Amino acid sequence: MSLNTGVDWAPALELMALAAVLALAPVWWAWRHYRGDAPRARMLRLVSVTLFICFDLVVFGAFTRLTDSGLGCPDWPGCYGTASPVAAATPIAQAQSAMPTGPVTQVKAWIEMVHRYIAMVVGALIVLQVALAWRWRAAGVLWAAPWLLLLWILLQGAFGAWTVTFKLQPSIVTGHLLGGMVLLALLQAYRAYLQGEASWSRVPTESPSSVALAVLFGLLMAQIALGAWVSTNYAVLACQDFPTCHGQWWPDMNWAAGFELWRPLGMSGLGEPIPSNALVAIHVAHRMGALVVGGVLLLAAWLWRRVWPRWSKRLALLVALQVLTGISNVVLQWPLLAALAHTAGAGLLVMHLVGAWVASQQKRQWS
């Protein structure tokens, strides 16, 4: 049944069956190699696999956006009411013939559907976590965490549908990207919890407070939100020089238009084309945020270098990666590899901070 919203539920059962089949491969591997482990250890393996695939999903989501493939299939959850671009070859060819430079091509349709397939695999693995956590609740497996993950992946699915039905509306796409980062954080937190002593034994006695780590995480998420707003508004090349913008330290900027949150892609809320100085404002805001947040993270790495040397070095290296890839996006005219590395670096920073926060909490609880 097709709805006027653009959501077509006809291929849903086929896609769910495909997701279950694709999810069987990592599950079978983990069960075969670790079937003698205790329930908590087996859940740890499952969550680790899910985290790895979720990280790939976040990066591939960036690839989907950067290749303009977000509308490669203009309906959801399938592609022209089918489960794959193979079955939708005729309508895709017709759309591409009618608009050769438009959003629908065979390649873009495949990119969009592969992104959806990976998302469905993550969802299937989380459903399995829910079932196993309930079964193993008496063995010390936290059963509430998978339910939270399930609720969040359902919300992510809704944002995925809205991304299509609202035609890449910047606020929706930004929310979808942030939701992916939050899902990474939740999976990493659950993984660190399941690791138990193996996780918090690496935390030094004089480690930073959990409040300080939470503040760093909050600042990081705010900066990721600014970066997502740059990407979803295609404002990366609004400034094509560095460290200045159009040869100026403070160029002409329209902050009100740039941060009007609810509007179509490339348009104002009144239906007029968004001015170029609004895109400049979006770009400069992200640069300013990078200066503040990057500086705070590097300061934390320097202050904690003696009590937590390995963690501090990794934090500093990840921040350096973000700075280098961010600058490369500007001076090299937004190369795909640098843009993907920038997204991957943000995800790694999220996992690094969340893992440290959970481990520090556990150490204080059990010390």
N, C-alpha and C positions, 0 to 999 in steps of 0.2 A: 504494500500500500504506500503510495507516494503522497506526501503532505506538501502543502504549499510552502512550507519552510525550506524545502530542498532536502529534507531528511527522508530517505527511502529505506524502509526497514525490510524490504523484500529479501536482500541477500544476507541478512543478519545471521540466520542459522548456519548458512554455508561458511560465513566468516568465523563464527564461533567454533565450528568443527575444524576449520583450518588452523585456528589458533591453538586448539587442543593438540592437534597433530604436531605442529611446530614446537610446542612446549615440551612434548614427550622426549625429544632428543636430549636436552640438558638434564631433564629429570632422570631419564634412564641412565645416563652416564654417572650422575651423582649417586644414584641408588646402587648401581653395580659396584662402584669403587668404595663406597662407604656404608654398605648395608649392615656391617657389624657395629657401627658406632651407636652411641646412646642417642635418644630422641633429640636432645638439645644440640648435639653436634651435627646431626643430620639436618635439623632445621637451619643451623648456621650455614651449612653447605648450600641449601636451597636459597636462603636469603642472599648469600654472596653471589650466586649465579644470577639471581634476579637483579641485584645491584649492578652487576657488570652489563647486563643487557639493557638496563634502564639508562646507564651512562651512554651506551651506544645509541639508544633512542634519542636522548637529548642532542647528541652531536648530529645524528641523522636528521633530526627536526630542523637544526640550523641549516643543514645541506638542502633540505626541502625548501626552506624559505629563501636561501641565497640563490638557488637556481630558478626562483619564481615558479615553483611547482605546487604551491599551496592550493591552487584551483585546477590542478591537472586532471582531477576528477571533480566535476562541479556539483556532485551530490555526496551524500554521506549516509551510511558507513561504506557503501560499495562504490562502484564506478559505473555510472549509467545503469544502475539497478542490477549489476552483476558483481561477482566476487573477485574478478580480476580484469585487467586491461585486455587480456586475450579475448574474453567473451564480449568485451565492449569495443572491439577493434573497429567495427563499422561506424558507430556514432562518434568515436574519437577521430576517425579519418574525416568524417563529414565536418566536424567542428574545426579541425585543423585546415581543411580545404577552404572553409568559409572565412577563416581568420588565421592565415599562416603564422603571423607573429603574436597570436593570442595566447591565452593561458593554457590551452588544451593542446597537447601533442602526445604522441605515443611515449616518448621518453619521460615527459613530465608526469603523465598518468602513472607510469611504472614507479617513478620516484615517490609520488604521493601515496600509492598503494603499499609500497614496501614500508614506508613510514607507519602506515596503519597496521600492517602485519606485525611489525616489531612491537607496536603498542599493545596489540592484542595478545602477543606472547607474554609480555610483562603482566597484563591483566590475568591471564590464565595461571601464571605462576603464583600470583598473589592469592587467587582463589584457592589454589592448592595449599598455600600457607595457612589460610583460614581453616580449611578442613583438618590439616595435620595439627595445627595449634590446639584446636578443640579436642582432638583425639589424645594429644600428648600433654594436656594441661596439668595432669597430675605428676608429670615428670619434670616440672620446673620450666616449661616453655610458656612464655608470656602470651596468652591467647588474645588479649585485647589489641596488641600492636597490629597483627594482620588485618583485623577489622578496620582499624584506622586507615591502613594502607588501601584496603578495598574501597572505602568511602572516597579516599582521595583519587584513586585511579578512575572511579566513576565520574568524579567531578572533572578530571582531565579529559575524559571522553566527551563530556558535555562541551567543554571548551573547544575540543577538536571539531565537533559538529558545528558549533557557532562560528568557528574560524571560516568554515565553508559557507554557511548560510548568511553570514554577515559580510561576505566578500572581503576577507582579510582586514576587517576593521582593526585599526592599530591597538585599541585597548584590549580587544579580545585576544589578539595574537600575543600581546605582551603578557596578559594573564596566563595564557597557555604556556609560554616559556617559563614564567616564574613558577607555575604549577609543576613543571618538570623538575625544576631545581629543588622545590620543596619535597617532591617525591624522592629525589636522590637523598636529601637530608634525612627523611624518615627511614628509608632503607638502611642508610649508613648508621643511624642511631640504633635501629633494631639489631643490626649486625654487631655493633660494638657491645651492646647489651648481652647478646648471646655469647660473645667471646669471653665475657666475664673477666676472670683474673688475668687471662692472657692479654686482654686489652689494657686494663688499668695498671698492670705491673710495670708497664713502660712509662707510666706517668711519675715524674719525680715527686718527692715528698713536698718540696717547696714550689709546686707548680702554680701557675696563675689561677686566680679564683674563677669559678664557673660564671660569675657575673661578668668578669672581664671578657671571657670567651664568648658569652652571649652577646655582649655589646659589639664585639668584632664581627660576629655573624650577622647581626642586624645591619651594621654599616655595609657589609659585603652585599647583602640582599638588596639594600637600597641602591647600591651602585649597579648591580645586575639589572635592576628595574630600569635605571637610566639607560644602560646599554641596550636593553630590549627595546626601549622606546626609540632609540636611534635606529636600530635595525629595522623595526617594523614600519618606521616612517621613511626608510631609505635615505637617512640623513648622514650616512657615513662620509660621503663625498661632498657634503655641504661646505666643508673646509678641506681644501686640497693641499695645504701647506702646514708645516709644523716647525716650531711651536706656535707660530702666529696663525691667524685665520684671515685669508685674503690680505696678507701682509700687515694685519693690525692685531694688536693685543686685545682690543675690545671692539670687535666689528659691530656693524648694525644688526640688531637682533630684535625680533618680535616675540617676546616671551608669552604673551597672552595667546597668540595664535599657535605657537609651538606646543603649548601645554594645555590646549583645549582637548579634553580627554575623550569625549564622545562625539566622534565625527567619522565620516567615511575616509578611506585611504586616499591621501593626496588632496583632500578637500577640507574646507572649513565646515563648521556646523550649519552655515547658511547656504552651503552648496557651491561655494566659490573655490577656485584653486588655492591651495595653501601657499602663501608667499615664501620666497626663497629665504628671507631673513628669519622666518619661523623655523626653518630647517637648521639654519645656522645656530639659533638659540638652543635647539635640541642637542646639536653636536657639542657646542661649547659647555652646556650643562654637564654632559658626560665627561668632558675633559676636566672640568673643575672637580667633579666628584672623584675622578681617578686620582687627582692630585691629593685630595683630602684622605680618601679611604686607603689608597696605596701608601701614603705617608704614614698613616696610623698603623697599618699592618706591618710595614717595615720597622717602625719604632717598636712595636710589640716583639718582633723577631729579634731585634737588637737587645731589648731589655731582658728577654728571657733566654738569651743565647747561652748563658752559663748553667742555669738550672735545667734547661730543656734543649740542649744543643742540636740534636738531630731534628726535632720538631721545628725548631726555629730556622734551621737551614732550609728545610723543605718549604716552609712558609715564605721565606725570602726568595727562593728560586721560583715558586709559583707566581709571586707578585712580579718578579722580573720578567717571567714569560708573558704575563698579561700586558705589561708595559711595552715590551718589544712587539708583540703581535698587534697591539692597539695602534702603535705608531706605524707599523707596516701597513695596516689597513688604509691609512691616510696617504702616506708617501708613495706606496706601490699601487695605489688606485684600487684598493679593496680586493686583493687576490683571494681566491676561494680558500686556499690552504691556510692562509693567515687568519681568515675569518673563522674557519672551523676550529683552528687551534685556540682562538680567543674564547670561543664557547666552551671548548674542552677544558681550558684552564680555569674558567669560572666554576665549572662543575667540580674539578679537583679541589679548588679552594673550599667550596662548600663541604665536601666530604672530609677534608683535612680538619676544618674547624669543628664540625659536628662530632667526628670521632673523638677528638680531644676533649670536647665538652662532656660527652657521655662517660668517657674513661675517668675524667677527673671527678665527676659526680660519684661514680661507683667506688673510687678509691677512698673518698671521704666517708662514704657510707660504711665500708667494710674495714677501714683502718681503725 
